[in-house]
């Protein structure tokens, strides 16, 4: 937090929600959560996880708590022995998992889940029940126009939008285990058998997550074909001027272009590119949309062929002990089958749920600005829903000064300033080798996933004094070498500055970043691992990528020319930017998920 605002929050204390160790959650949010979203997230996270872990005999791994807008987690279930002063004694763990009825039932359920391939059942439910229901519920809420509603109608819509957002977060996390367990099972075993790195093993999953290339790929393909066949449509697309005007003109065109443009934009416009209501929706970034459509029409993308995949699979299989090659084939098949669920579960659920909640909240904000109760419609996110409703109805509520204080806290506080734990640091995890075989399998698989979601590298924070060029080191997530202009994106509004061929430099990415992929030449992030969303999209799209640099966003100047080397994991600044770096770094950080 900058020095100017520190006195405002001198009395703020971080106190644990309950006794016992609490650990700061760093995977999804990098700044305080809005007051509109805090309680729904505390309810939705554990509910979704309960539904996810139950069929697999896994106990809910944590309970969440909210402290000054930050999410803290307390371990539960098998990881809840943090009250011990050291590692839990193996004899104690052995007794607990074999004598307690609940643990014995969990072990039996776990074995059953592997026997019936529970993830396949979950995937089928997603494809034929939950995903279609998500789309139908989105469309029903989207069909209501908040701007046309009277006060009570808007209040009803607002409540529906918040409940829908909560339900979609539950849906997202309902598929947390089936979306990654087979991938972790494949990783843990294949890396142990072959000595391969996780990056090598995950290379064989390339092509199994087509949604990573774009949520509306089918609709965009129809639009691209229509534009290639329409000279008038291409002229509208290439016309200089306001990008929103270009999109409106495309939707108004007769023939095939107009309907295709409307269909594409209807699918993408209300999708959030973050996890909370302050984050922009894709429809609020028209310049980025126009550029992405132009690139798709030109066919000038970096998309990589899958021609070499069979050869790489055969080479890795050859390194597996002969008697285990059938197991290798089966594990790879299961990992490839469910891998798409990792991104689909969010893109079809809370991405739209959050975007539609934002639409409703902003309409409330506009009316409160008109009534003189807010200075800016965007500030409404720092109200709780009941406070919004009271102010809409003309009742008393937080003053503009109070709302501004909430906003300043949210905009200026970062993860770096929140305590990493409260009460006491979390204790060690129980030893795995005394667990029943199937529980060991689950634990090793989930550990492999966790390690590759977020990798911590020992990298220098600054270049060596003798180095003539700045070099940032990280973890390579896709091979290749690319040179281009660095575009530092700290806040979603900066997406509109992305040009074709830019190198995206950001803290981390969510699955919702994939809309900008056609514009990118490479991806570099401060955080992440081989299973981060940045890694998934880099592999699927075939562009070089480097994650876990820790310092890329504060070391690489916006607009500098850089070389991204996927072989060495290095980003080299080749030349200084042509113009001063915009003040994007002063904005609040983007919520992300690795």
Protein Blocks (a to p, Z undefined) as FASTA:
>chain_A
ZZklmmmmmmpccddfbgcjddddfklpccdcdfklmmmmmmmmmmmmmmmmmmnopacf
bdcddeehiacdddehjllmmmpmbdcdfklmmmmmmmmmklmmmmmmmmmmmmnommlm
mmmmmmmmmmmmmmmmmmmmmmpcfklpcfklmmmmmmmmmmmmmmmmmmmmmmmmmmmm
mmmmmmmmmmmmnopafklmmmmmgoiammlnopklmmmmmmmmmmmmpmklmmmmmpgc
jfklmmmmmmmpghjllmmmmmmmmmmmmpcfbfbfklccfklmmmlmmmmmmmmmnopa
fbdcfklmmmmmmmmmmmpcfklmmmmmmmmmmmmmmmmmmmmmmmmmmmmmmmmmmmmm
mmmmmmmmmnopafbfklmmmpcfklmmmmmnopacddfklmmmmmmmmmmpcfklpcfb
ghiacdddddfklpcfklmmmmmmmmmmmmmmpccddddfbdcfklmbdcdddddfbgcd
ddddddddfbfklmmmpcghiacddfbdcfklmmmmmmpgbdcdfbdcfkbmklmmmmmn
opacdehklpmmmmmcghiacdddfknopacdfbdcfbdcdfklmpccddddZZ
